[in-house]
Amino acid sequence: ELCGSNPLQSPNALAYFEQLKISPDAWQVCAEALMLNPQPEKTFIRNKAAQVFALLFATEYLTKWPKFFFDILSVVDLNPRGVDLYLRILMAIDSELVDRDVVHTSEEARRNTLIKDTMREQCIPNLVESWYQILQNYQYTNSEVTCQCLEVVGAYVSWIDLSLIANDRFINMLLGHMSIEVLREEACDCLFEVVNKGMDPVDKMKLVESLCQVLQSAGFFSIDQEEDVDFLARFSKLVNGMGQSLIVSWSKLIKNGDIKNAQEALQAIETKVALMLQLLIHEDDDISSNIIGFCYDYLHILKQLTVLSDQQKANVEAIMLAVMKKLTYDEEYNFENEGEDEAMFVEYRKQLKLLLDRLAQVSPELLLASVRRVFSSTLQNWQTTRFMEVEVAIRLLYMLAEALPVSHGAHFSGDVSKASALQDMMRTLVTSGVSSYQHTSVTLEFFETIVRYEKFFTVEPQHIPCVLMAFLDHRGLRHSSAKVRSRTAYLFSRFVKSLNKQMNPFIEDILNRIQDLLELSPPENGHQSLLSSDDQLFIYETAGVLIVNSEYPAERKQALMRNLLTPLMEKFKILLEKLMLAQDEERQTSLADCLNHAVGFASRTSKAFSNKQTVKQCGCSEVYLDCLQTFLPALSCPLQKDILRSGVRTFLHRMIICLEEEVLPFIPSASEHMLKDCEAKDLQEFIPLINQITAKFKIQVSPFLQQMFMPLLHAIFEVLLRPAEENDQSAALEKQMLRRSYFAFLQTVTGSGMSEVIANQGGDAYDQWDCADFVIKHIVPAWFPSTFKTNLWTAGRSQTAIGGKRLQEFCQALQQPDAKVFKNYLKVFFQRAKP
């Protein structure tokens, strides 16, 4: 009414609000406006108002407004909208004071602690009484307000005196709410917070037991009669909290030596196991997931007991069967297009795996026997068994590898009974024909398990040929599913690497069979490759491993490696010519990507070499030198420079390791090309290459460093001095990273004992003034570009601010391995440098 159609044009309105700001009753006017407006405010406005009140409370409560809650309550009375605002304010205050997700300064944290202490002394009993009155008045007439109040009680119970809530009056009301359908989920959560509150172990045990007795007598433990899965998920969380609280009490009592009460606590825990198992096995995974914590901790107790009773052994077996059942996929799982539901099941499976690991700690023999029984019966009839049962049978075998850990995967030695059982199951896996099962989940689990137990094939190598065929045919690398092909490419690489000594009889057969999978697919081909370029990397690495680790003489290894890499080199030359002529940018990009893949494949083959099997020993140096000569011309290509340079640079990194000094003749030309038309990112990626060469070859590359030092510095400073917009954070970050790279380069040069490379850049070696001039002009500005300008040292030679002695100090400081020493020296150096 005051504002009319446009509040900004109403002087009365503006004057009113200015007056309201300085009024001590402004908060009351605002609160009443929110409560008495004929049209209820939208939720976000009520939440925002609550946040404002909470911030006002945090600021004023300790100093100017100690009666904050009493004032709010006096305005609110029992008006439903007033109560709604009051409860929202309480939640906002709890969030401001207690919520750990909110980051506070140390000063704010101290203030919040003092506020909570003051509240406990002055007003918490009154607040608790107000909650009780709200619950009592609204439990049958306004479920929304009642649920809000239950949420407030649950939030505050963690930091107030528990006896204010954990008493007959309050607990009986909460238990009553458990029987009201619209309230019971919030009542469950509230009781969970009460149970979770830290307290004396005996008192906690009594509280939990009294709650359980009431809940059980009210029929809540009859899970099979409850159809509301949302409520059951909350109830499962409550049971989990009660079970874990009893276990914490048991642990404390054992630690304190109170055996009598500890025995009572253990008995109380045991009586909840049947309910726990019902919830664990429930078909809804959320309900099952919420009870896993109790189950896990219960098994931890059993692990500590010297002897298990028959009932406890039965409980272990029941948990084991439940885990095996719940690991199984359901019919709705979408393997081709995995979404949120599938991701949640994968996470749930991880929780079940932890339970299985804990079961193995309690009774490894029982777990092994149970898995063997399930596995054997399932694979005996796999052709007529549903995919999810076949998959979980193989999955259980896979999971045993971690549940029954051994050093270096030696599952087939040591404990005879265990080794025999695992060996028997692996033999069944590879001979049963289950690798032909027509479902991707079974196929993938088969290959994952084969690689997990690769040591089996050193014990029974006669099975290697049939497994290799499974990898290489329609079951693996040529499967109809791209997902299976991709994963198999990686697993095949691991399998071959781990069994390289057993691969010798099959090397050339494998190389022939994977020939088509090694083909580089140019963009104009139009043929859809079976494998992506990332998958092909694994196949090239596998081929390299087979050749390098073979027992062939060096001449044969060289011939096989040349056969592997020559098609890449030939394709590379053709594609590079096509790129130089390409007009369309999209085609340029696809050609450059293909060229980059070719370099990447060649680079990946070199991973097979080691200190025991070097490139030179294998007679393969010439092949990789040919690759270098083939790939380096790409650096002079004016098109798609980023992609091409990145690939060639990576290849050079590998060749420095593999070819050692044989690579050095190629470095000057490559460096010259890579320093042309540089961006900050190019230089950041180029400098580590120079650092690698410098650190590896040291004095051998001193002439090269002398030659390229100034071109590199000019390229760096040309980029650093480029103007950039003031708010361009990306450009500023790139320059910052480039300065770090530059600093790392200087450290590498001096750390490799080649300070003379820097010292000799200024002119004749004896002209130390020129050397110092170079240091100040070309080194210091990179670290402090805004402070040190290139004209800082333009004074005449008579001003010998830094002479030979200072330069010597500077170079000695640069060589210090401890960065702190150099930094301390720099401080002194800069103090002296001031005019």
C-alpha positions in Angstrom: 0.0 0.0 0.0 2.8 2.3 0.8 4.7 1.5 -2.4 2.0 1.8 -5.0 2.8 0.4 -8.4 6.5 1.4 -8.3 8.2 1.4 -4.9 11.2 3.3 -6.2 8.9 6.3 -7.0 7.3 6.4 -3.6 9.1 8.7 -1.1 6.7 7.5 1.6 7.9 3.9 1.1 11.6 4.8 1.1 11.2 6.9 4.2 9.3 4.1 6.0 12.1 1.6 5.3 14.8 4.0 6.3 13.0 4.5 9.6 12.4 0.8 10.0 16.2 0.1 9.7 16.9 2.1 12.9 13.9 0.9 14.8 14.7 -1.6 17.7 11.4 -3.4 16.8 12.2 -3.9 13.1 12.7 -7.6 13.5 9.2 -7.9 15.1 7.6 -6.0 12.3 9.3 -8.3 9.7 8.4 -11.5 11.6 4.7 -10.4 11.9 4.6 -9.5 8.2 5.8 -13.0 7.3 3.2 -14.6 9.7 0.2 -12.4 9.0 0.4 -11.9 5.3 -3.0 -13.2 3.8 -0.9 -15.0 1.1 1.7 -17.4 2.6 5.2 -16.5 1.4 7.0 -18.9 -0.9 9.3 -21.4 0.7 12.5 -19.7 -0.6 11.5 -16.4 1.0 10.8 -18.1 4.3 14.2 -19.8 4.1 15.9 -16.6 3.3 14.2 -14.8 6.2 15.3 -17.6 8.5 18.9 -17.2 7.3 18.8 -13.5 7.9 17.5 -14.1 11.5 20.2 -16.7 12.0 23.0 -14.3 11.0 21.5 -11.6 13.1 21.4 -14.1 16.0 25.0 -15.1 15.5 26.1 -11.4 15.6 23.9 -10.0 18.3 23.1 -12.9 20.8 26.1 -12.7 23.0 26.2 -8.9 23.2 23.0 -7.1 22.4 20.2 -9.6 22.2 20.4 -12.3 24.9 16.6 -12.7 24.9 16.5 -13.6 21.2 14.6 -16.9 21.5 12.2 -15.5 24.2 11.4 -12.6 22.0 10.9 -14.8 18.9 8.7 -17.2 20.9 6.6 -14.3 22.2 5.8 -13.2 18.7 5.3 -16.7 17.3 2.9 -18.0 19.9 1.3 -21.1 18.5 0.4 -19.6 15.1 1.2 -22.3 12.5 3.0 -19.9 10.2 4.8 -18.4 13.1 5.9 -21.9 14.3 7.1 -22.6 10.7 9.3 -19.5 10.7 10.6 -20.3 14.3 11.6 -23.8 13.2 13.2 -22.6 10.0 15.2 -20.1 12.1 16.3 -22.9 14.5 17.5 -25.0 11.5 19.4 -22.0 10.1 21.0 -21.3 13.5 22.1 -25.0 13.8 23.5 -24.8 10.3 25.5 -21.6 11.1 26.8 -23.0 14.4 27.2 -26.7 13.9 27.2 -27.7 10.2 30.7 -29.0 9.4 30.2 -28.4 5.7 30.2 -24.6 6.4 33.8 -23.3 6.5 34.4 -21.0 9.5 37.4 -18.9 10.5 39.0 -19.8 13.9 37.4 -16.6 15.3 33.9 -17.7 14.1 34.5 -21.2 15.5 35.4 -19.7 19.0 32.3 -17.5 18.8 30.0 -20.5 17.8 31.3 -22.5 20.8 30.6 -19.7 23.2 27.1 -19.2 21.7 26.3 -22.9 22.2 27.7 -22.9 25.8 25.6 -19.8 26.6 22.5 -21.4 25.0 22.9 -24.5 27.1 23.0 -22.4 30.2 20.2 -19.9 29.4 17.6 -21.2 27.0 17.9 -24.8 25.8 15.4 -26.2 28.3 12.9 -23.6 27.2 13.5 -24.5 23.5 13.1 -28.2 24.3 9.8 -27.4 26.0 8.6 -25.4 23.0 9.4 -28.4 20.8 7.4 -30.7 23.0 4.4 -28.3 22.9 4.7 -28.0 19.1 4.8 -31.8 18.7 1.9 -32.3 21.0 -0.3 -29.6 19.5 0.4 -30.4 15.8 1.0 -34.1 15.6 -2.5 -34.9 14.4 -3.4 -31.6 12.6 -0.3 -30.3 10.8 2.2 -33.0 9.7 4.4 -30.5 7.9 5.1 -28.5 11.0 5.5 -31.7 13.1 8.0 -33.1 10.7 9.9 -29.8 10.8 10.0 -30.0 14.5 11.3 -33.6 14.5 14.0 -32.5 12.2 15.0 -29.7 14.6 15.1 -32.1 17.6 17.3 -34.5 15.5 19.7 -31.6 14.6 20.0 -30.2 18.2 20.2 -33.4 20.1 23.9 -33.9 19.0 25.0 -30.9 21.1 22.5 -30.5 23.9 21.9 -32.4 27.2 20.5 -35.7 26.0 18.4 -36.2 29.2 16.2 -33.3 27.9 15.1 -35.6 25.0 15.9 -39.1 26.2 13.2 -39.2 28.8 9.9 -41.1 29.1 7.8 -38.1 28.1 9.7 -37.3 24.9 10.6 -40.8 23.8 7.0 -42.0 24.2 5.8 -39.2 22.0 8.5 -40.1 19.3 7.5 -43.7 19.5 3.9 -42.7 19.1 4.9 -40.8 15.9 6.4 -44.1 14.6 2.8 -45.3 14.2 1.6 -42.3 12.3 2.3 -42.8 8.6 3.0 -39.2 7.6 5.4 -38.7 10.6 7.2 -42.1 11.0 10.0 -41.4 8.6 11.0 -38.2 10.4 10.5 -39.9 13.8 12.8 -42.7 12.7 15.5 -40.1 11.8 15.0 -38.3 15.1 15.4 -41.5 17.1 18.5 -42.3 15.1 20.1 -39.0 16.2 19.1 -39.7 19.8 20.7 -43.2 19.6 23.8 -41.8 17.9 24.5 -39.3 20.7 27.6 -40.1 22.7 26.9 -41.3 26.3 27.9 -43.7 29.1 28.1 -47.2 27.6 25.7 -48.8 30.2 23.2 -45.9 29.8 23.4 -46.2 26.0 22.7 -50.0 26.2 19.7 -49.4 28.5 18.3 -46.7 26.2 18.7 -48.8 23.0 17.2 -51.9 24.7 14.2 -50.0 25.9 13.6 -48.6 22.4 14.0 -52.0 20.9 11.5 -53.6 23.3 8.8 -51.0 22.4 9.5 -51.1 18.7 9.4 -54.9 18.7 6.2 -55.1 20.7 4.6 -52.6 18.3 5.4 -55.0 15.4 8.1 -53.0 13.7 10.5 -55.9 13.6 8.1 -57.8 11.3 9.9 -56.6 8.2 8.1 -58.9 5.8 4.7 -57.3 6.6 5.9 -53.8 5.7 5.4 -52.6 2.1 6.6 -49.0 2.4 10.3 -49.2 1.3 10.9 -45.5 2.0 10.0 -46.1 5.6 12.0 -49.3 5.8 15.1 -47.5 4.5 14.8 -45.1 7.4 14.0 -47.9 9.8 17.1 -49.9 8.5 19.2 -46.8 9.2 17.8 -46.6 12.8 18.4 -50.4 13.4 22.0 -49.9 12.1 22.5 -47.0 14.5 21.2 -49.0 17.4 23.4 -52.0 16.5 26.5 -49.9 16.1 25.8 -48.0 19.3 25.6 -51.4 21.2 28.9 -52.5 19.6 30.6 -49.2 20.7 29.3 -49.8 24.2 30.6 -53.4 24.1 34.1 -52.2 23.0 34.2 -49.5 25.7 33.1 -52.0 28.4 35.7 -54.6 27.3 38.4 -51.9 27.3 37.3 -50.9 30.9 37.3 -54.5 32.0 33.6 -54.5 32.8 33.1 -58.1 31.7 29.6 -58.5 33.2 28.1 -55.5 31.3 30.1 -56.3 28.2 28.5 -59.8 28.2 25.0 -58.1 28.5 25.9 -55.8 25.6 27.0 -58.8 23.4 23.8 -60.6 24.2 21.8 -57.5 23.2 23.8 -57.3 19.9 23.1 -61.0 19.2 19.3 -60.5 19.6 19.4 -57.9 16.8 21.2 -60.1 14.3 18.0 -61.8 13.0 16.5 -58.4 12.3 19.8 -57.3 10.7 19.8 -60.3 8.4 16.2 -59.6 7.3 17.2 -56.0 6.3 20.5 -57.1 4.7 18.7 -59.6 2.4 15.9 -57.2 1.5 15.3 -56.9 -2.2 15.6 -53.1 -2.0 19.3 -52.2 -2.1 18.8 -48.9 -0.1 17.4 -50.9 2.8 20.1 -53.4 2.6 22.9 -50.8 2.2 21.8 -48.9 5.4 22.4 -52.0 7.6 25.8 -52.9 6.3 27.7 -50.8 8.9 26.1 -52.9 11.7 26.8 -56.1 9.9 30.5 -55.2 9.3 31.0 -54.2 12.9 29.3 -57.4 14.2 31.8 -59.4 12.1 34.6 -57.4 13.6 33.4 -58.5 17.1 33.3 -62.2 16.0 36.8 -61.8 14.7 38.0 -60.9 18.2 36.4 -63.8 19.9 38.6 -66.9 20.5 35.7 -69.4 20.0 32.4 -68.9 18.1 29.2 -70.5 19.3 27.1 -72.6 17.0 24.7 -69.7 16.6 27.5 -67.2 15.8 28.8 -69.6 13.1 25.3 -69.9 11.7 25.1 -66.1 11.7 28.4 -65.9 9.7 27.1 -68.4 7.2 23.8 -66.5 6.9 25.6 -63.2 6.3 27.8 -64.9 3.6 24.7 -66.3 1.8 23.1 -62.9 2.0 26.1 -61.1 0.5 26.3 -63.7 -2.3 22.6 -63.2 -3.1 22.8 -59.4 -3.0 25.9 -59.2 -5.3 23.6 -60.5 -8.1 22.6 -58.1 -10.9 18.8 -57.7 -11.4 17.0 -58.0 -14.7 16.6 -54.2 -15.0 20.4 -53.4 -15.0 21.2 -51.6 -18.3 24.7 -52.8 -19.3 24.8 -50.9 -22.6 23.8 -47.5 -21.2 24.7 -47.4 -17.5 23.0 -44.5 -15.7 22.5 -43.3 -12.1 20.8 -46.5 -10.9 23.6 -48.7 -12.3 26.2 -46.4 -10.7 24.5 -46.8 -7.3 24.5 -50.6 -7.6 28.2 -50.6 -8.5 28.8 -48.6 -5.2 26.6 -51.0 -3.3 28.6 -53.9 -4.6 31.7 -52.2 -3.3 30.1 -52.2 0.2 29.3 -55.8 -0.1 32.9 -56.6 -1.1 34.0 -55.1 2.2 31.6 -57.4 4.0 33.0 -60.4 2.1 36.6 -59.3 3.0 35.6 -59.1 6.7 33.9 -62.6 6.4 37.2 -63.9 5.1 38.9 -62.6 8.3 36.4 -64.3 10.5 36.3 -67.7 8.8 38.4 -68.0 5.6 37.7 -71.8 5.4 34.0 -71.3 5.4 34.1 -68.5 2.8 36.3 -70.6 0.5 34.0 -73.7 0.8 30.9 -71.6 0.2 32.3 -69.9 -2.9 33.5 -73.2 -4.2 30.1 -74.8 -3.7 28.3 -72.0 -5.5 30.9 -71.7 -8.3 31.0 -75.5 -9.0 27.2 -76.0 -9.1 26.7 -72.9 -11.3 29.4 -73.7 -13.9 28.3 -77.3 -14.1 25.1 -76.1 -15.7 26.1 -72.6 -17.1 24.3 -73.2 -20.4 20.9 -73.3 -18.7 21.6 -70.8 -15.9 20.6 -67.1 -16.0 23.4 -64.7 -16.8 23.4 -62.9 -13.4 23.9 -66.2 -11.5 26.8 -67.2 -13.8 28.4 -63.7 -13.5 28.2 -63.7 -9.7 29.7 -67.2 -9.4 32.7 -66.0 -11.4 32.7 -62.7 -9.5 33.0 -64.5 -6.2 36.0 -66.4 -7.4 37.5 -63.1 -8.5 36.8 -61.5 -5.1 38.5 -64.3 -3.3 41.8 -63.0 -4.6 41.6 -60.0 -2.3 39.5 -61.6 0.4 42.3 -64.2 0.9 45.4 -62.1 0.3 48.8 -63.5 -0.5 52.1 -61.9 -1.4 52.7 -61.4 -5.1 49.6 -63.2 -6.2 51.0 -66.6 -5.1 47.5 -68.2 -4.6 48.7 -71.6 -6.0 51.4 -72.3 -3.5 51.6 -72.5 0.3 48.4 -73.6 2.0 47.6 -76.8 0.1 43.9 -76.9 0.7 43.4 -73.3 -0.4 45.7 -73.6 -3.4 44.0 -76.8 -4.4 40.5 -75.3 -4.2 41.5 -72.2 -6.2 43.3 -74.3 -8.8 40.3 -76.5 -9.2 38.0 -73.6 -9.7 40.3 -71.9 -12.2 40.6 -75.2 -14.1 36.8 -75.4 -14.3 36.6 -71.7 -15.4 39.0 -72.2 -18.4 37.7 -75.7 -19.5 34.0 -75.3 -19.0 33.4 -73.2 -22.1 31.8 -70.5 -20.1 33.8 -67.9 -22.0 31.3 -68.4 -24.8 28.3 -67.3 -22.6 26.3 -64.7 -24.6 26.3 -61.9 -22.1 28.8 -59.1 -21.8 28.9 -59.2 -17.9 29.9 -62.9 -17.9 32.4 -62.3 -20.7 34.1 -59.4 -18.9 34.1 -61.3 -15.5 35.7 -64.2 -17.2 38.6 -62.2 -18.6 39.0 -60.1 -15.4 39.3 -63.4 -13.4 41.8 -64.9 -15.9 44.1 -61.9 -15.4 43.6 -61.7 -11.7 44.8 -65.4 -11.3 47.5 -65.3 -14.0 49.8 -67.3 -11.8 47.5 -70.3 -12.4 49.0 -70.5 -15.9 52.5 -71.0 -14.6 51.2 -74.0 -12.7 49.1 -75.4 -15.5 50.5 -73.8 -18.7 48.6 -76.3 -20.9 45.6 -74.0 -20.7 47.3 -71.0 -22.2 46.5 -71.7 -25.8 42.7 -71.9 -25.3 42.7 -68.7 -23.2 44.8 -66.9 -25.8 42.2 -67.9 -28.4 39.4 -66.5 -26.2 41.2 -63.2 -26.0 41.8 -63.1 -29.8 38.5 -64.3 -31.3 34.8 -63.2 -31.1 34.8 -63.7 -27.3 37.4 -61.0 -26.7 39.1 -58.5 -29.1 36.5 -59.2 -31.8 33.4 -59.3 -29.6 30.3 -57.5 -30.8 30.4 -55.1 -27.8 32.8 -52.2 -28.0 32.9 -52.2 -24.2 34.1 -55.8 -24.1 36.7 -55.2 -26.9 38.1 -52.2 -25.1 38.4 -53.8 -21.7 39.9 -57.0 -23.3 42.6 -55.0 -25.1 43.8 -53.8 -21.7 43.5 -57.2 -20.0 45.2 -58.9 -22.9 48.2 -56.6 -22.5 48.4 -57.4 -18.8 48.0 -61.1 -19.4 50.9 -61.2 -21.9 53.2 -59.0 -19.8 52.7 -61.1 -16.7 53.3 -64.4 -18.6 55.9 -63.2 -21.0 58.2 -66.3 -20.3 55.3 -68.6 -21.2 54.5 -66.7 -24.4 57.5 -67.7 -26.5 55.8 -70.6 -28.4 52.9 -68.4 -29.5 54.6 -65.1 -30.4 54.4 -65.1 -34.2 50.9 -66.7 -34.2 49.7 -63.9 -31.9 51.4 -61.2 -34.0 49.8 -62.6 -37.2 46.3 -62.8 -35.6 46.4 -59.2 -34.3 47.7 -57.7 -37.6 44.4 -56.2 -38.6 44.0 -54.7 -35.1 47.2 -52.7 -35.6 46.1 -50.9 -38.7 46.1 -47.1 -38.6 42.7 -46.0 -39.8 42.9 -42.7 -41.7 39.8 -40.5 -41.7 39.0 -41.0 -45.4 39.0 -44.8 -44.9 35.3 -44.9 -43.8 35.9 -48.2 -42.2 34.9 -48.4 -38.5 37.8 -50.0 -36.6 37.1 -52.7 -34.1 39.3 -50.8 -31.5 39.6 -47.2 -30.6 43.0 -45.5 -30.9 43.3 -45.7 -27.0 42.6 -49.5 -27.2 45.2 -49.9 -30.0 47.9 -48.4 -27.7 47.5 -51.6 -25.6 47.7 -53.8 -28.6 50.9 -52.1 -29.8 52.4 -52.3 -26.3 51.5 -56.0 -26.2 53.2 -56.6 -29.6 56.3 -54.8 -28.4 56.4 -56.9 -25.2 56.1 -60.1 -27.2 59.0 -59.2 -29.5 61.3 -57.7 -26.8 60.8 -60.5 -24.3 61.0 -63.3 -26.8 63.9 -65.7 -26.8 64.7 -64.8 -30.5 68.2 -63.5 -31.4 68.6 -59.8 -31.9 68.3 -60.1 -35.7 64.9 -61.7 -35.5 63.7 -59.2 -32.9 64.8 -56.4 -35.2 63.0 -57.9 -38.2 59.7 -58.3 -36.2 59.9 -54.8 -34.8 60.5 -53.4 -38.3 57.5 -55.4 -39.6 55.5 -53.8 -36.7 56.6 -50.2 -37.3 57.2 -49.9 -41.0 53.4 -49.8 -41.9 53.1 -46.9 -39.4 56.0 -45.0 -41.0 54.7 -45.5 -44.5 51.2 -44.3 -43.5 52.7 -41.4 -41.6 54.5 -40.1 -44.7 51.3 -40.3 -46.9 49.1 -38.7 -44.3 51.6 -35.8 -43.7 51.6 -35.0 -47.4 47.8 -35.0 -47.4 47.7 -32.7 -44.4 50.0 -30.2 -46.1 47.5 -30.0 -49.0 44.3 -30.1 -46.9 42.1 -27.0 -47.1 39.1 -28.0 -44.8 39.9 -27.4 -41.1 37.9 -30.4 -40.0 39.9 -32.6 -42.3 43.1 -31.1 -41.2 42.2 -31.9 -37.6 41.3 -35.5 -38.3 44.5 -36.0 -40.4 46.6 -34.5 -37.6 44.9 -36.8 -35.0 45.7 -39.8 -37.1 49.4 -38.7 -37.5 49.5 -38.2 -33.7 48.1 -41.7 -33.2 50.8 -43.2 -35.4 53.5 -41.5 -33.3 51.8 -42.6 -30.1 51.7 -46.2 -31.3 55.4 -46.3 -32.1 56.1 -44.6 -28.8 54.1 -47.2 -26.9 56.0 -50.2 -28.4 59.1 -48.8 -26.7 57.6 -49.4 -23.3 58.6 -53.0 -23.7 62.3 -52.2 -23.3 64.0 -52.3 -19.9 67.5 -52.2 -18.3 67.7 -56.0 -19.0 66.4 -55.7 -22.5 67.6 -52.4 -24.0 66.9 -51.2 -27.5 70.6 -51.7 -28.4 70.7 -55.3 -27.1 67.6 -56.1 -29.1 69.1 -54.7 -32.2 66.2 -52.3 -32.6 68.1 -48.9 -32.6 68.0 -48.6 -36.3 64.2 -49.1 -36.5 63.5 -46.3 -34.0 66.0 -44.0 -35.6 64.1 -44.5 -38.8 60.9 -43.6 -36.9 62.6 -40.4 -35.7 63.6 -39.4 -39.2 60.0 -40.1 -40.4 58.2 -38.2 -37.6 60.5 -35.1 -37.2 59.4 -33.5 -40.5 55.9 -33.0 -38.9 57.5 -30.3 -36.7 57.9 -28.1 -39.8 54.2 -28.5 -40.8 52.5 -25.1 -40.4 49.1 -26.8 -39.9 47.7 -28.2 -36.6 51.0 -27.5 -34.8 49.7 -28.2 -31.3 48.6 -31.8 -32.1 51.7 -32.7 -34.1 54.3 -31.1 -31.8 52.7 -32.8 -28.8 53.0 -36.3 -30.4 56.6 -35.8 -31.6 57.6 -34.3 -28.3 56.3 -37.4 -26.4 58.2 -39.7 -28.8 61.4 -37.7 -28.2 61.0 -38.2 -24.5 60.8 -41.9 -25.0 63.7 -42.0 -27.4 66.0 -40.1 -25.0 65.4 -43.0 -22.6 65.6 -45.8 -25.1 68.2 -44.6 -27.7 70.3 -42.6 -25.2 73.1 -40.7 -27.0 72.0 -41.9 -30.4 69.1 -39.5 -30.2 71.3 -36.4 -29.7 71.9 -35.6 -33.5 68.2 -35.1 -33.9 67.7 -32.7 -30.9 69.0 -29.4 -32.4 66.8 -29.5 -35.5 63.8 -30.6 -33.4 64.3 -27.8 -30.9 64.7 -25.2 -33.6 61.3 -26.2 -35.1 59.6 -26.4 -31.7 60.7 -22.9 -30.7 59.1 -21.3 -33.8 55.7 -19.5 -33.2 55.5 -20.6 -29.6 52.6 -20.1 -27.2 53.1 -20.3 -23.4 51.7 -23.9 -23.4 54.2 -25.0 -26.1 57.1 -23.7 -24.1 55.9 -25.3 -20.8 55.8 -28.6 -22.6 59.1 -28.1 -24.5 61.2 -27.1 -21.4 60.8 -30.5 -19.7 62.3 -32.1 -22.8 65.3 -29.9 -22.6 65.5 -30.6 -18.8 65.5 -34.3 -19.5 68.3 -34.0 -22.1 70.3 -31.8 -19.8 70.0 -34.0 -16.7 70.7 -37.2 -18.6 73.6 -36.2 -20.8 75.1 -33.2 -18.8 78.4 -32.1 -20.3 77.7 -34.0 -23.5 75.1 -31.5 -24.5 76.9 -28.4 -23.4 77.5 -27.1 -26.9 73.9 -27.7 -27.8 72.8 -25.8 -24.7 75.1 -22.9 -25.5 73.6 -22.7 -28.9 69.9 -22.9 -28.0 70.0 -21.0 -24.6 69.4 -17.6 -26.0 66.7 -18.6 -28.6 64.9 -20.3 -25.7 65.1 -17.3 -23.5 64.0 -15.0 -26.3 61.0 -17.3 -27.0 60.1 -17.3 -23.2 60.4 -13.5 -22.9 58.5 -12.9 -26.1 55.6 -14.7 -24.6 55.9 -13.2 -21.1 56.0 -9.7 -22.4 53.0 -10.0 -24.6 50.2 -7.7 -23.4 47.2 -9.3 -22.0 43.9 -8.0 -20.7 43.9 -7.2 -17.0 41.2 -9.7 -16.1 42.4 -12.5 -18.3 43.1 -15.1 -15.5 43.9 -17.8 -18.0 46.7 -15.8 -19.6 48.1 -14.8 -16.2 48.1 -18.5 -15.1 49.9 -19.6 -18.2 52.5 -17.0 -17.7 52.9 -18.0 -14.1 53.4 -21.6 -15.1 55.9 -20.6 -17.8 57.9 -18.7 -15.2 58.0 -21.8 -13.1 59.1 -23.9 -16.0 61.9 -21.3 -16.7 63.0 -21.5 -13.1 63.1 -25.3 -13.3 65.2 -25.1 -16.5 67.8 -22.8 -14.8 67.9 -25.1 -11.8 68.4 -28.1 -14.1 71.3 -26.4 -16.0 73.1 -25.3 -12.8 72.3 -28.6 -11.0 73.8 -30.5 -13.8 77.1 -28.7 -13.3 76.8 -26.4 -16.3 76.7 -22.9 -14.9 79.1 -21.8 -17.6 76.3 -22.2 -20.1 74.6 -19.2 -18.3 77.9 -17.4 -17.6 79.1 -17.6 -21.2 75.9 -16.1 -22.7 77.0 -12.5 -22.0 80.0 -12.4 -24.2 83.7 -13.4 -23.7 84.1 -15.5 -20.6 86.5 -13.0 -19.0 84.0 -10.1 -19.4 82.2 -10.6 -16.1 80.3 -7.3 -16.3 78.6 -8.6 -19.5 77.8 -11.8 -17.7 76.2 -9.9 -14.8 74.4 -7.8 -17.3 73.0 -10.9 -18.9 71.9 -12.4 -15.5 70.0 -9.2 -14.6 68.5 -8.7 -18.1 67.5 -12.3 -18.9 67.1 -14.2 -15.7 65.8 -12.0 -12.9 62.9 -10.5 -15.0 61.3 -13.9 -15.4 60.9 -14.1 -11.6 60.0 -10.5 -10.9 58.8 -9.0 -14.1 57.1 -6.0 -12.5 60.0 -5.0 -10.3 63.1 -5.6 -12.5 63.1 -3.9 -15.9 65.6 -4.6 -18.5 67.1 -1.1 -18.1 67.8 -1.5 -14.4 71.5 -1.9 -15.0 72.1 0.7 -17.6 74.6 2.6 -15.5 78.2 2.8 -16.7 80.9 0.2 -15.9 82.3 2.4 -13.2 79.2 1.6 -11.1 80.5 -1.9 -10.4 77.4 -2.9 -8.4 78.0 -6.4 -9.2 81.4 -7.4 -10.2 83.2 -10.7 -10.6 82.8 -11.6 -7.0 79.1 -11.0 -7.0 78.6 -13.0 -10.2 80.6 -15.9 -8.7 78.3 -15.7 -5.6 75.2 -15.7 -7.8 76.3 -18.8 -9.8 77.3 -20.6 -6.6 74.0 -19.8 -5.1 72.2 -21.1 -8.2 73.9 -24.4 -7.8 72.7 -24.9 -4.2 70.5 -28.0 -4.1 68.5 -26.5 -1.2 66.1 -24.0 -2.7 65.9 -22.1 0.6 69.6 -21.2 0.4 69.1 -19.8 -3.1 66.0 -17.8 -2.0 67.9 -16.3 1.0 70.7 -15.3 -1.3 68.3 -13.7 -3.7 66.9 -11.5 -1.0 70.4 -10.2 -0.2 71.1 -9.9 -4.0 68.0 -7.8 -4.6 68.8 -5.5 -1.6 72.2 -4.8 -3.1 70.6 -4.2 -6.5 68.5 -1.3 -5.3 69.7 2.0 -6.7 
